Amino acid sequence: MISQKAKYALRALVALARQDDPAEVVMIADIAERQNIPKKFLEQILLDLKHHGIVTSRRGKAGGYMMLKQPAEITFGEVLRIIDGPVAPLPCLSRMAYRPCEDCADEATCEVRKVFARVAEATRGVLDRTTLADAIGGTSATTRTVLAG
């Protein structure tokens, strides 16, 4: 399950991506109101995204946030990793923060790990192929795969 913070981050980015001009500056208060996100929490989220090169900000009376990357260059997987960390259902499956499960004697024969390894790969695949542009355009990586297949 993703955190509320990650959900808010994705909603804020979708709001920025929906602008007629993605490079247009949008005030935090406007995003917060349109997306029903607490403003102070949104400020922290946008600061995290700024530090990772997803958005940029402008100060002053006409200040706010804007996309630094194009919506087609930002995947759901990238945003989730920035906000929540690794995308793995078990610590022994994490690529970024691997650690063995305390109650597992042998990862190679662990039946639970084998099943969740397939789940993790499928989940990562969808998240890493689905961009903000897909989300606002109504298509997704899964839809494209089905249509192409």
Secondary structure by P-SEA (a helix, b strand, c coil): cccaaaaaaaaaaaaaaacccccbbbbaaaaaaaacccaaaaaaaaaaaaaaccccccccccbbbbbccccccccaaaaaaaccccccccccccccccccccccccccccaaaaaaaaaaaaaaaaaaaccaaaaaacccaaaaaaaac
